[in-house]
């Protein structure tokens, strides 16, 4: 348990760095506009690409984690992100900067992000505080969104855009250090039988199979579409909020950058709170992750609609608080909790990666679409209407998955079949069937021997109805062994039925 909190801290720090780089793209967007003299629409690709790549790479990151483990994958992600930022210092045009900063840096951030997202739930598997632990780790993203915007602005003012990228590259390299703290969990066989020699050591990751059966689930595609729609709208806000504040409300650069910090503070507090509340879902169903999810997505959509009203800087601060609580539901403990409830705690990596990939597509398209609308209409009201509608629609379509998460169903069977064991493959199933048959045969043979022995000693019938006076205790021993056989057979039959049911659902 203690080392689990070490992993939580490491994951939180890595998220601070990842979000500090990828979610301050709105500030970098203004820096690029000022230095490269490019248009709003084409420059919007900078803010969209890095955030999109952070999540587009996550399915591949999930496969890599299953193969190599959290530690190696997070270390490689830190190196890749650092390389992309250092290469950005030599970019001569916007296209090259999109490649180095948007794609390479974003991919490195996404790989490092995914490792921590999977390590924390695994360390707290089947524990009551799992959602709280995930919420605390994910709150690091809010801290990064809070502290990095003024840092990025300061670095640009003091050292120029090239110096800014170089220093950020050195900062993000710390991902490698904290990624090494993702120690693989001890193998279950070692815990149960410490004296048994095995090649699986606690310091070595054991590769896990990649199960893509979740793609056949309609509920999964509703969750994925939900994330696409919300991210489409949210990327409009992240990509254009600073420009809207500076050029239309005439707010200075420092105050405009501080709006992202307000969002970060709100995200941090909301993620921890949402995770804590989700852990009380057994007290009352209203606390379930899906209910919070729909609520906060709706809040984000409604609040974005109020950007059409010019409420000044104070109104923008209030909006950023509400938008931050909505973003916390998008990137905190609620999505993993929903996916684990649907597909099982041991199968989070690939469904979560695919959901984040859908999120990245929405993120990629949102900001450029808003930039194109602004260039043609010269008004941010229309992009904000589009963002608000997209967020509200994303909340609405989650009503369908909620039906399955609020009551047992064929699709929501993870809690029924997930009891600390993974569904075996076909070869394992055949081995288990063979072992079951051998066990039953052995028990039947033993039972028959007791019957014959009992009859030979004093003529007692096979059910022990007669009293054996010649050999005291024979019938007592027979009944005890018979009861033991019945108990073992019943337990084995229940487990075999449970596993077979899980296999049928998975296939």
C-alpha positions as CSV (number, residue, x, y, z in Angstrom):
1,X,0.0,0.0,0.0
2,X,2.8,2.4,0.9
3,X,4.6,2.1,-2.4
4,X,1.3,2.6,-4.2
5,X,1.3,6.2,-2.9
6,X,4.9,6.6,-4.2
7,X,3.5,5.7,-7.6
8,X,0.7,8.2,-7.2
9,X,3.2,11.0,-6.5
10,X,5.3,10.0,-9.5
11,X,2.2,9.9,-11.8
12,X,1.1,13.3,-10.5
13,X,4.5,14.9,-11.1
14,X,4.6,13.4,-14.6
15,X,1.2,14.8,-15.3
16,X,2.3,18.2,-14.1
17,X,5.0,18.1,-16.8
18,X,2.8,16.7,-19.5
19,X,-0.1,19.1,-19.0
20,X,2.4,21.9,-18.5
21,X,3.7,21.4,-22.0
22,X,0.7,20.3,-23.9
23,X,-2.1,22.3,-22.2
24,X,-0.4,25.7,-22.4
25,X,-0.6,25.6,-26.1
26,X,-2.9,28.6,-26.1
27,X,-0.1,30.7,-24.7
28,X,2.4,29.2,-27.2
29,X,-0.2,30.0,-29.9
30,X,0.1,33.7,-29.1
31,X,3.9,33.5,-29.0
32,X,4.0,31.9,-32.5
33,X,1.6,34.5,-33.9
34,X,3.8,37.3,-32.7
35,X,7.1,35.7,-33.9
36,X,6.2,33.9,-37.1
37,X,3.6,36.4,-38.4
38,X,1.2,33.7,-39.6
39,X,-2.6,33.6,-39.8
40,X,-4.9,32.5,-37.0
41,X,-6.2,29.4,-38.8
42,X,-2.9,27.9,-39.7
43,X,-1.3,28.8,-36.4
44,X,-4.1,27.1,-34.6
45,X,-2.6,23.8,-35.7
46,X,0.2,24.3,-33.2
47,X,-2.2,24.3,-30.2
48,X,-4.2,21.4,-31.7
49,X,-1.4,19.1,-32.8
50,X,0.4,18.8,-29.5
51,X,-2.7,18.2,-27.5
52,X,-4.0,15.8,-30.1
53,X,-0.8,13.8,-30.4
54,X,-0.7,13.5,-26.6
55,X,-3.8,11.4,-26.8
56,X,-3.7,10.0,-30.3
57,X,-0.6,8.0,-29.4
58,X,-2.2,6.4,-26.4
59,X,-3.5,3.2,-28.1
60,X,0.1,2.5,-29.2
61,X,1.3,3.4,-25.7
62,X,-1.2,0.9,-24.2
63,X,0.2,-1.8,-26.4
64,X,3.8,-0.8,-25.4
65,X,2.8,-0.8,-21.7
66,X,1.4,-4.4,-22.0
67,X,4.6,-5.5,-23.7
68,X,7.4,-3.6,-21.9
69,X,5.8,-2.2,-18.7
70,X,5.2,1.2,-17.2
71,X,8.8,2.0,-16.3
72,X,10.4,1.6,-19.7
73,X,7.6,3.2,-21.6
74,X,7.4,6.3,-19.4
75,X,11.2,6.7,-19.7
76,X,11.1,6.6,-23.5
77,X,8.2,9.1,-23.5
78,X,10.2,11.6,-21.5
79,X,13.2,11.3,-23.9
80,X,11.0,11.7,-26.9
81,X,9.2,14.8,-25.5
82,X,12.6,16.4,-24.6
83,X,13.9,15.7,-28.1
84,X,10.9,17.4,-29.7
85,X,11.3,20.5,-27.7
86,X,15.0,20.8,-28.3
87,X,14.4,20.4,-32.1
88,X,11.8,23.1,-32.0
89,X,14.6,25.7,-31.3
90,X,15.9,25.2,-34.8
91,X,12.5,25.4,-36.6
92,X,12.6,27.9,-39.4
93,X,8.9,27.9,-40.3
94,X,5.5,26.9,-39.0
95,X,5.4,23.5,-40.7
96,X,8.7,22.4,-39.1
97,X,7.5,23.7,-35.7
98,X,4.3,21.7,-36.1
99,X,6.4,18.6,-36.7
100,X,8.8,19.1,-33.8
101,X,6.6,20.7,-31.2
102,X,3.2,19.5,-32.2
103,X,3.9,15.9,-33.2
104,X,7.2,14.7,-31.7
105,X,6.7,16.5,-28.3
106,X,3.1,15.6,-28.2
107,X,3.8,11.9,-28.8
108,X,6.4,11.8,-26.0
109,X,4.0,13.4,-23.6
110,X,1.2,11.0,-24.5
111,X,3.4,7.9,-24.0
112,X,4.5,9.2,-20.6
113,X,0.9,10.1,-19.7
114,X,-0.5,6.7,-20.5
115,X,2.0,4.8,-18.2
116,X,0.9,6.6,-15.1
117,X,-2.8,6.4,-16.1
118,X,-2.5,2.6,-16.0
119,X,0.0,2.1,-13.1
120,X,-2.1,3.9,-10.4
121,X,-5.4,1.9,-10.9
122,X,-3.4,-1.3,-11.0
123,X,-1.6,-0.5,-7.7
124,X,-5.0,0.2,-6.0
125,X,-6.9,-2.6,-7.7
126,X,-10.0,-3.8,-5.7
127,X,-9.4,-1.2,-3.0
128,X,-12.1,1.3,-1.8
129,X,-9.9,4.3,-2.4
130,X,-9.0,3.5,-6.0
131,X,-10.9,6.4,-7.5
132,X,-9.4,8.8,-5.0
133,X,-5.9,7.6,-5.8
134,X,-6.5,8.0,-9.5
135,X,-8.0,11.5,-8.9
136,X,-5.0,12.6,-6.9
137,X,-2.6,11.4,-9.6
138,X,-4.7,13.1,-12.3
139,X,-4.8,16.3,-10.3
140,X,-1.2,16.8,-11.3
141,X,-2.6,17.8,-14.7
142,X,-4.4,20.7,-13.1
143,X,-1.3,21.8,-11.3
144,X,0.6,21.8,-14.5
145,X,-2.1,23.9,-16.2
146,X,-1.9,26.3,-13.3
147,X,1.8,26.9,-12.9
148,X,3.1,26.6,-16.5
149,X,1.3,29.4,-18.4
150,X,3.1,32.2,-16.5
151,X,6.3,30.2,-16.7
152,X,6.0,29.9,-20.5
153,X,5.2,33.6,-20.8
154,X,8.1,34.5,-18.6
155,X,10.6,32.3,-20.5
156,X,9.4,33.9,-23.8
157,X,9.8,37.5,-22.4
158,X,13.3,36.8,-21.0
159,X,14.9,34.4,-23.4
160,X,12.8,34.5,-26.6
161,X,10.8,31.7,-28.2
162,X,14.0,29.6,-28.9
163,X,15.2,29.9,-25.3
164,X,11.7,29.1,-24.1
165,X,11.6,25.7,-26.0
166,X,15.2,24.8,-24.9
167,X,14.5,25.4,-21.1
168,X,11.1,23.5,-21.4
169,X,13.0,20.6,-22.9
170,X,15.3,20.4,-19.9
171,X,12.3,20.6,-17.6
172,X,10.3,17.8,-19.3
173,X,13.4,15.5,-19.1
174,X,12.4,14.9,-15.4
175,X,9.7,12.6,-16.7
176,X,12.4,10.0,-17.1
177,X,13.4,10.3,-13.4
178,X,9.9,9.9,-12.0
179,X,9.0,7.2,-14.6
180,X,11.7,4.9,-13.0
181,X,9.5,4.9,-9.8
182,X,6.9,2.8,-11.6
183,X,8.1,-0.5,-10.1
184,X,6.3,-3.5,-11.5
185,X,3.9,-5.3,-9.1
186,X,5.2,-8.6,-7.6
187,X,4.0,-11.7,-9.4
188,X,1.0,-13.4,-7.8
189,X,2.8,-16.7,-7.6
190,X,5.6,-15.2,-5.6
191,X,3.1,-13.8,-3.0
192,X,1.3,-17.1,-2.6
193,X,4.4,-19.4,-2.6
194,X,7.6,-17.5,-1.8
195,X,9.7,-20.6,-1.7
196,X,8.7,-21.6,-5.2
197,X,11.3,-20.9,-7.8
198,X,10.0,-18.9,-10.8
199,X,11.4,-16.9,-13.6
200,X,9.0,-14.1,-13.0
201,X,10.6,-11.8,-10.6
202,X,9.0,-8.7,-9.0
203,X,11.5,-6.4,-10.8
204,X,10.6,-7.7,-14.2
205,X,7.5,-6.8,-16.2
206,X,5.5,-9.8,-17.5
207,X,4.1,-9.1,-20.9
208,X,0.3,-9.1,-21.1
209,X,-1.9,-10.1,-24.1
210,X,-3.8,-7.4,-26.1
211,X,-7.5,-8.0,-26.0
212,X,-9.4,-5.9,-28.6
213,X,-12.9,-7.5,-28.0
214,X,-14.2,-4.3,-26.5
215,X,-14.4,-2.9,-30.0
216,X,-17.5,-5.0,-30.5
217,X,-19.3,-3.2,-27.7
218,X,-21.8,-0.5,-28.8
219,X,-21.5,1.1,-25.3
220,X,-17.8,1.6,-25.9
221,X,-18.4,3.5,-29.1
222,X,-20.9,5.8,-27.3
223,X,-18.2,6.6,-24.7
224,X,-15.6,7.2,-27.5
225,X,-18.0,9.5,-29.4
226,X,-18.7,11.4,-26.2
227,X,-15.0,12.1,-25.8
228,X,-14.7,13.2,-29.4
229,X,-17.5,15.8,-29.1
230,X,-16.4,17.2,-25.8
231,X,-12.8,17.5,-26.8
232,X,-13.8,19.2,-30.0
233,X,-15.5,21.9,-28.0
234,X,-12.9,22.1,-25.3
235,X,-10.0,22.6,-27.8
236,X,-11.8,25.7,-29.1
237,X,-11.6,27.2,-25.6
238,X,-8.0,26.1,-25.0
239,X,-6.9,27.3,-28.4
240,X,-8.6,30.7,-28.5
241,X,-9.4,31.9,-25.0
242,X,-6.2,33.9,-24.6
243,X,-6.6,35.5,-28.1
244,X,-10.3,36.3,-27.4
245,X,-9.3,37.9,-24.1
246,X,-6.4,40.0,-25.6
247,X,-7.8,41.1,-28.9
248,X,-11.5,41.5,-28.2
249,X,-11.7,42.3,-24.5
250,X,-8.4,44.1,-24.5
251,X,-7.0,42.3,-21.5
252,X,-3.2,42.4,-21.2
253,X,-1.1,39.3,-21.9
254,X,-0.3,38.5,-18.3
255,X,-3.9,38.5,-17.2
256,X,-5.0,36.5,-20.3
257,X,-2.4,33.8,-19.5
258,X,-3.6,33.7,-15.9
259,X,-7.0,32.5,-17.1
260,X,-5.3,29.1,-18.0
261,X,-4.0,29.1,-14.4
262,X,-7.5,29.5,-13.1
263,X,-8.6,26.6,-15.2
264,X,-5.7,24.6,-13.8
265,X,-6.6,25.3,-10.2
266,X,-10.2,24.3,-10.8
267,X,-9.2,21.1,-12.5
268,X,-6.9,20.2,-9.6
269,X,-9.6,20.6,-6.9
270,X,-12.3,19.0,-9.0
271,X,-10.4,15.9,-9.9
272,X,-9.6,15.1,-6.3
273,X,-13.2,15.8,-5.3
274,X,-14.7,13.8,-8.1
275,X,-12.5,10.8,-7.3
276,X,-13.4,11.0,-3.6
277,X,-17.1,11.1,-4.4
278,X,-16.9,8.3,-6.9
279,X,-15.6,6.0,-4.1
280,X,-18.9,6.4,-2.3
281,X,-20.9,4.9,-5.1
282,X,-21.8,1.9,-2.9
283,X,-23.4,4.3,-0.4
284,X,-25.8,5.6,-3.0
285,X,-25.9,5.2,-6.8
286,X,-26.1,8.9,-7.3
287,X,-22.3,9.1,-6.5
288,X,-21.4,6.7,-9.4
289,X,-18.9,8.0,-11.9
290,X,-21.3,8.1,-14.8
291,X,-23.7,10.5,-13.0
292,X,-20.9,12.9,-12.2
293,X,-19.6,12.6,-15.7
294,X,-22.9,13.7,-17.3
295,X,-23.3,16.5,-14.8
296,X,-20.0,18.2,-15.3
297,X,-20.0,17.8,-19.0
298,X,-23.3,19.6,-19.0
299,X,-21.9,22.3,-16.8
300,X,-19.1,22.9,-19.3
301,X,-21.5,23.2,-22.2
302,X,-23.9,25.6,-20.5
303,X,-21.1,27.8,-19.1
304,X,-19.5,28.1,-22.6
305,X,-22.7,29.5,-23.9
306,X,-22.4,32.4,-21.5
307,X,-19.2,33.5,-23.2
308,X,-21.6,35.2,-25.7
309,X,-22.3,37.7,-22.9
310,X,-19.5,40.2,-22.3
311,X,-19.1,40.0,-18.5
312,X,-15.6,41.4,-18.4
313,X,-12.5,39.8,-16.9
314,X,-14.4,38.8,-13.7
315,X,-16.9,36.9,-15.9
316,X,-14.0,35.1,-17.7
317,X,-12.5,34.0,-14.3
318,X,-15.9,32.6,-13.2
319,X,-16.2,30.8,-16.6
320,X,-12.7,29.3,-16.2
321,X,-13.6,27.9,-12.8
322,X,-16.7,26.1,-14.3
323,X,-14.9,25.0,-17.4
324,X,-12.1,23.6,-15.2
325,X,-14.6,21.4,-13.3
326,X,-15.9,20.1,-16.6
327,X,-12.4,19.4,-17.9
328,X,-11.6,17.5,-14.7
329,X,-14.4,15.0,-15.6
330,X,-12.8,14.7,-19.0
331,X,-9.3,13.9,-17.8
332,X,-9.6,12.7,-14.2
333,X,-10.7,9.5,-12.5
334,X,-14.2,9.3,-14.0
335,X,-13.4,7.9,-17.5
336,X,-11.1,5.1,-16.1
337,X,-13.8,4.2,-13.5
338,X,-16.5,3.9,-16.2
339,X,-14.3,1.8,-18.5
340,X,-13.2,-0.5,-15.6
341,X,-16.8,-1.0,-14.6
342,X,-17.7,-1.9,-18.2
343,X,-14.7,-4.1,-19.2
344,X,-12.9,-5.0,-16.1
345,X,-9.9,-3.7,-14.1
346,X,-7.4,-5.9,-15.9
347,X,-8.4,-4.6,-19.3
348,X,-8.1,-0.9,-19.0
349,X,-5.1,-0.1,-21.2
350,X,-6.6,-0.7,-24.6
351,X,-10.1,0.7,-24.1
352,X,-8.7,3.8,-22.4
353,X,-6.1,4.3,-25.1
354,X,-8.8,4.1,-27.8
355,X,-11.0,6.6,-25.9
356,X,-8.1,9.0,-25.6
357,X,-7.4,8.6,-29.3
358,X,-11.0,9.6,-30.1
359,X,-10.5,12.5,-27.8
360,X,-7.4,13.5,-29.8
361,X,-9.3,13.6,-33.1
362,X,-11.8,16.1,-31.6
363,X,-8.9,18.1,-30.1
364,X,-7.2,18.3,-33.5
365,X,-10.3,19.5,-35.4
366,X,-11.7,22.0,-32.8
367,X,-9.2,24.8,-32.7
368,X,-8.6,25.0,-36.4
369,X,-12.3,25.0,-37.2
370,X,-12.8,27.8,-34.8
371,X,-9.8,29.7,-36.3
372,X,-11.3,29.3,-39.8
373,X,-14.7,30.6,-38.6
374,X,-13.0,33.6,-36.9
375,X,-11.0,34.5,-40.0
376,X,-14.2,34.5,-42.1
377,X,-16.7,36.0,-39.7
378,X,-14.4,38.1,-37.5
379,X,-16.3,37.2,-34.4
380,X,-15.7,34.6,-31.7
381,X,-19.4,34.2,-30.9
382,X,-19.9,31.6,-33.6
383,X,-17.0,29.3,-32.5
384,X,-18.2,29.6,-28.9
385,X,-21.7,28.5,-29.9
386,X,-20.2,25.5,-31.7
387,X,-18.2,24.6,-28.7
388,X,-21.2,24.9,-26.3
389,X,-23.4,22.7,-28.6
390,X,-20.6,20.1,-28.9
391,X,-20.1,19.8,-25.1
392,X,-23.9,19.6,-24.4
393,X,-24.3,16.9,-27.1
394,X,-21.4,14.9,-25.6
395,X,-23.3,14.9,-22.2
396,X,-26.6,13.9,-23.8
397,X,-25.3,10.8,-25.6
398,X,-23.9,9.3,-22.3
399,X,-27.5,8.6,-21.3
400,X,-27.2,5.3,-23.3
401,X,-24.2,4.0,-21.4
402,X,-25.7,5.1,-18.2
403,X,-28.5,2.5,-18.6
404,X,-26.0,-0.3,-18.5
405,X,-23.9,1.2,-15.7
406,X,-26.8,1.8,-13.3
407,X,-28.0,-1.8,-13.5
408,X,-26.5,-5.2,-14.4
409,X,-26.7,-6.2,-18.0
410,X,-24.9,-8.4,-20.5
411,X,-22.6,-5.5,-21.5
412,X,-22.0,-4.4,-17.9
413,X,-20.6,-7.7,-16.7
414,X,-17.2,-6.7,-15.5
415,X,-18.2,-6.8,-11.8
416,X,-19.7,-10.2,-12.2
417,X,-16.8,-11.9,-14.0
418,X,-13.8,-9.8,-12.7
419,X,-12.7,-11.5,-9.4
420,X,-9.0,-10.9,-9.4
421,X,-8.5,-13.4,-12.2
422,X,-8.3,-12.8,-15.9
423,X,-10.4,-14.8,-18.3
424,X,-8.2,-17.6,-19.7
425,X,-7.5,-18.2,-23.3
426,X,-8.6,-21.4,-25.1
427,X,-5.4,-23.3,-24.2
428,X,-5.8,-22.4,-20.6
429,X,-9.4,-23.4,-20.7
430,X,-8.6,-26.8,-22.1
431,X,-5.9,-27.3,-19.3
432,X,-8.4,-26.3,-16.7
433,X,-11.0,-28.7,-18.1
434,X,-8.5,-31.5,-18.0
435,X,-7.5,-30.7,-14.4
436,X,-11.2,-30.6,-13.4
437,X,-11.8,-34.0,-14.9
438,X,-8.8,-35.5,-13.2
439,X,-9.9,-34.0,-9.9
440,X,-13.4,-35.4,-10.1
441,X,-12.1,-38.8,-11.2
442,X,-9.7,-38.9,-8.2
443,X,-12.5,-37.9,-5.8
444,X,-14.9,-40.5,-7.3
445,X,-12.2,-43.2,-6.9
446,X,-11.6,-42.2,-3.3
447,X,-15.3,-42.2,-2.6
448,X,-15.7,-45.7,-4.1
449,X,-12.8,-47.0,-2.0
450,X,-14.5,-45.8,1.1
451,X,-17.8,-47.4,0.1
452,X,-16.1,-50.8,-0.6
453,X,-14.1,-50.6,2.7
454,X,-17.2,-49.8,4.7
455,X,-19.2,-52.6,3.2
456,X,-16.4,-55.1,3.7
457,X,-16.0,-54.3,7.3
458,X,-19.5,-54.7,8.7
459,X,-22.0,-54.6,5.8
460,X,-22.8,-50.9,6.1
461,X,-24.6,-49.6,3.1
462,X,-23.0,-47.0,0.9
463,X,-24.9,-44.1,2.5
464,X,-23.7,-45.1,6.0
465,X,-27.2,-46.0,7.2
466,X,-26.1,-48.9,9.3
467,X,-23.9,-48.6,12.4
468,X,-20.5,-50.2,12.0
469,X,-19.7,-51.9,15.4
470,X,-16.8,-53.9,14.2
471,X,-14.6,-51.0,13.2
472,X,-15.5,-48.0,15.2
473,X,-15.2,-44.7,13.4
474,X,-15.4,-46.1,9.8
475,X,-18.8,-44.5,9.0
476,X,-17.8,-41.3,10.7
477,X,-14.6,-41.1,8.6
478,X,-16.7,-42.0,5.5
479,X,-19.2,-39.2,6.2
480,X,-16.5,-36.7,6.8
481,X,-14.6,-37.5,3.6
482,X,-17.9,-37.6,1.7
483,X,-18.8,-34.1,3.0
484,X,-15.3,-32.9,2.1
485,X,-15.8,-34.2,-1.4
486,X,-19.2,-32.5,-1.8
487,X,-17.8,-29.2,-0.7
488,X,-14.8,-29.3,-3.0
489,X,-16.9,-30.4,-5.9
490,X,-19.4,-27.6,-5.3
491,X,-16.7,-24.9,-5.1
492,X,-14.9,-26.3,-8.3
493,X,-18.2,-26.4,-10.2
494,X,-19.0,-22.8,-9.3
495,X,-15.6,-21.5,-10.3
496,X,-15.7,-23.5,-13.6
497,X,-19.1,-22.1,-14.4
498,X,-18.0,-18.5,-13.6
499,X,-14.9,-18.8,-15.8
500,X,-16.8,-20.4,-18.7
501,X,-19.4,-17.5,-18.5
502,X,-16.6,-15.0,-18.7
503,X,-15.2,-16.7,-21.7
504,X,-18.5,-16.7,-23.5
505,X,-18.9,-13.0,-22.8
506,X,-15.4,-12.2,-24.0
507,X,-15.9,-14.1,-27.3
